[in-house]
Amino acid sequence: MKFCRIPSSLALLGFVLSGVGAHADQYPSRTVTFVVPYQAGGSTDILARIIAQKLTDRWHQSVIVENRPGGNGSVGINQVANGDADGMTLLAVASSRLTLSGATTRKQIDFEQDFAPISRIGFVPNVVVVHPSVPAKTIAELIALAKSKPGELTYGSQSIGSNGHVTGELFQQRAGVKLLHVPYKGSAPAVRDLVAGQINLMFDNLPTVLGSIKGGQLRALAVTPIERSDSIPDVPTVAESGFPGFDTSAWFAVLVAKKTPEPVRATIEHAIVDVLAMPDVRSLLKNAGIVAAAEGSADLLHRVKEESTMWNGVLTKAHIKLE
């Protein structure tokens, strides 16, 4: 009987592939950690905790959330990028850290080099809100007011380079107006000053200002996504207000370290997309002002590239270089 000798290189390849398959079949074999590079209580943290509980039930392994704030998110982001690429550590991150990295003077997050996309998981509408003392009840009236006082109306944002900041820049370019940007360290102090009348308007996440809108401390002029919000259905979109195609929101995604094996990434993606389709999960998120977005890795990659091009164009036109 003749025996066929298998080349050592092919034998090694088969061993590696069988190992990867086994790893995916056994995933997760221990506790999985969701790293949130921000303080607890924000939209990213809420999303991660709801998803983590459902994944714990699904996988029969603990999925815990670890908040690692610092360096505008860099501490937690680098932890995942430089950690073991075994799928046991997931990163939940806001869109601004993915789509604005090309406009910075120092590296924030190299999406394609350091990370593999898993899925977009949710978004929150932004809303254009003004202090009641501002004599504008529509976007058209706001633009007319801004044109009559170029550079005098102030808009606050969560920080330089935040979604609220760049949305404000996009609005100015589309509307042909000049506003004065006032950056803060977080949304809370900016909203406090807006309610107090220290600044005139904001392009802020709807959940953050919804209570103030309903309480009459702030006036909502428009929401920035392409569709109206169920939370304030009578408020039109910016697109409806004379700017077709205007569509921005703050959204959130899950990533893993780049070298995580493809079968493991696929397992995580499938599980997260399934979780986000659950009616009770969507209800929990809706109550928190978050819209579930069960998009997979291919859609996420396309979205990051498309929005990066858009935002970098906005900032280049505004002659803004983020630090």
N, C-alpha and C positions, 0 to 999 in steps of 0.2 A: 504494500500500500504506500502511495506517495502522499507526502504532506506538503501543503503550500505554506511557505514561510511568509508571515505578515511583516512587511517593512516596519522597522521600529518607530518611524515617524507616524505612520498610520495607527499603530497600536497606541502610541502616546495620545494622538488626537482623539481616538475613541475613548480612552480613559478619561481625558479632560471633559469631553462632551457628556459622558455618562455621569461624571461627577456633578456637572452643572445641572443636569436633569434631576439627579437625586436631590440636589440642594433645593431646587424649585418645588419638588414634590413634598419635601419636608418643611417648607417655609410656612409660617415662622416656627423655628424650633425653640425660641425663647422670647423674652419680653422685647417688644418693639417700642422704640421711643420716637415720639413726634416732637421735633424741636421747633419751637415758635420763637423767633428772634426779637420778640417784643414783650411788653408787660402783659400780664394777665388781664382779661376783661375786654380786650379789643375784638374786632370782627375776626381776625385771623385766629385768635385764641379760641373764640366761641366755635368756629368751624372745626378746628382741630379736635376739640374736646367731644363734640357731638359725633364726629367720624370715628374717633378713637374708641368710644364706647361700643359702637356698632361693630367695629373690627374685632374688638375683644370678644364679643358674642359670636362672631362668625368664625374666628380662628381658634377659639378656646386657648388663647394666649393673651397675656396682659398687653395692652397698648396704652402707654402712658404719655402724658404731655409734659414737656420740660420747657419752661420759659427761660430763654437766654438773651435778655435784652443787652444793649450796649453797642456803641459805635454805629448808631443808626441801622442796627440789624446785623452788622458785620460779625459780631462775636458768635452768634448762633449759626449764621451762614457758613462761616469758616469752619466751625465745628463739624458740620455735616460734610463739607467739601473735602476736609482733610481726614475724616474718620474712615472706618472700615466700610468698604463698598460691598456690603453683604445684604443690604435691604433692611437691616434691623434698625436703621436710623433714617427717619423721614424728615423732610423740611417742609413746613407750611410757611409761605411767604407772600407778601403783598406785591401787586403788579409793578409798582414803581421801582422795586429793586431788580426787576427783570427787564423792563422796557426803557429805562433811563440810563443804564450803565454806560452806553456809548457816548453820553454827553457829559461825562465826569472827567475831572483832571486826575483822578486816581481810581484804581480798579475797585469796583464795588462787588460785582458778582459776574464772573465770566460764564454766562449761561451755557453755551455750547461746549466749552472746554472742561468745565468743572462738574456739570450736572446733567442728569438725564431727566426729561420731562415725564411726569406721570399723568397728571390731569389738572385742568382748572376745576375748582371746587365750588366757587360761588362769587357773587359780586354784590356790591351795594351801590345804588344810584347816588350820584351827586345831585345836589339841588342848589340853585342860585337863591340865596336868602339875603334880605336887606333888613336893616333896622327900620322900625316903623316911621322914623323921622325922615327917611329918604322918600321924596315925593315921586315914587315910581311904583306902579302896580302891575306893569307888564315889562317884558324884555324890550319892547319898542320904546317905552317911556324911559327905561333905564339908559338905553343907548342915547336917546335925545338929551337926557340930563348929562351924561358923560361927555358928549360932544360940546355941550355948552360950558363945561368946566374941565377941560382937558388936564389930566394928571392930578385932579383934586380929589376925586372919589377914591377911597381907600378900600382895598380888599385884603382880608387876612387869609393866611393859609397855615397848615399844620407845620410846615417847614419849607425851606428852600429845596426844590426838587420833589416835593410831595405831589400827589395826584391833584390836590386842590390848586396848587401853584401853577402847574402846567396847563390845567384846564382853564384857569384864568387867562393865561397867556394865549391859548388857542382862541378863547372868546374875544379877546381884544383884537386879534388879527382878523378874525372873521367879521367882527362888527365894525372895525375901523375906528376904535376908540383907544384912549390911553387912561389906564387906571394906575394907582400907586400901590404896589405890592408891599404888604407888611407881614413878614414871616414870623411865626411863633415856634415855640418848642412844644408841639403837640396841638391837638384840636381843642382841648378843654380851655386853655387860657385864651385862645382866639375867640371861641364862642362866648366866653365871659365878657370880653371886651366888645364884641358885636352886640350882645344883649344890653350892655351898658351904654352903647352909642359911641364908643371910642373909635370904632372903625365903621365903615358904611355897609359892607357886604362880604359874603364868602361864597365859595364854591365848595361846599362841605358834604361829607357823607350824610345821607338822609337820616340814618338811625341816630346820629349824634345830635341833630337839631330838630328832630320830629316833635319832641315834647314842647320845645320853644315855639314851634310853628303852631301847634294845636293850642298852646296857651296864649297865643297872641303877642309874645315878646318879639317874634320875628315874622317877616312876611315872605312867603315863597313865591318866586316869580316863574320859575321853570325848573324842570329836571333835565339832566344832561344826557341820559341814555336815549336811544331812538324810540323807546316806548314809555308811556306814562307809568307811574308807580301805583300799585294797588293801595299803598298807604295814604296817598294824597291824589286820588284819581281826577280831581277837578283841576289840578295844576298841569298846564301844558308842558310839552317838551321844548327845548331850545330849537329843535328842528322844526316843530310846528310854528314857532314864533318867528320864522323868516330865515332860518339857516338850515336848509335841507342837508341831510347827511351828518349833521353834528351828532356825535355819538361817543360819549366818554363815560367811564365808570371806574370805580376802584374795585379791582378783583383780586382773587387769591388762588394760589396753586400749590400743588404738592410736587416736590422734586426729590430725587435721590442722588447719591454720588455717582459720577459718570461711569465708573467701571463696575457698577452693580450688574450682575448677569442678566441678560435679556429675559430669560424665563422668569426670574424673580420679579423684574420690573413689570412684566405682563400680568403676573399674579396679583401684584399690588394694584395695578391700574384697574383690572377687572373687578376687584373687590370694592375699590373706592367708587367706581362708577355705579355699581350695584347699590351700594349704601346710599348714594345721593339720589337714587331713583325711588327710595322708600318714602311713602306718603307721610309717615310720622317724622322722618328727618326733614323733609321739605316744610312741614308744618312748624317744627321747632325753629328752623332757620327763618321762616317768614315772620314768626313772632319776635325774632331778634332783628328784623329789618334786613335780612340777608336773603338773596335769591339764589337757590341752588343752581349750579352749573355743572352738570355731569358730562364734561368733555374729556376725551382721552388725550393721549400723548401727542398724536399727530395734529389735532386741532390746537392744542396748547402751543406746540412749536410754531405753527403757522401764525397764531395770534401774537406771540412774542416778536416774531420778525416783522410783522405788519405794523404793530404799534410802536416798535422801536424806531422804524423808519419815520412814522408820523411824528412822534414826539421829538426826535432829534431834529427834524425839519422845523418844528415849531420853535425850539430853543435856538437853533442856528439863526433863524429869521429874527428872533428877538435879541440876538447877540448875548445870549446867556450861556455861561460855562459853569456848570455845577461843580462845587468843591467836594 
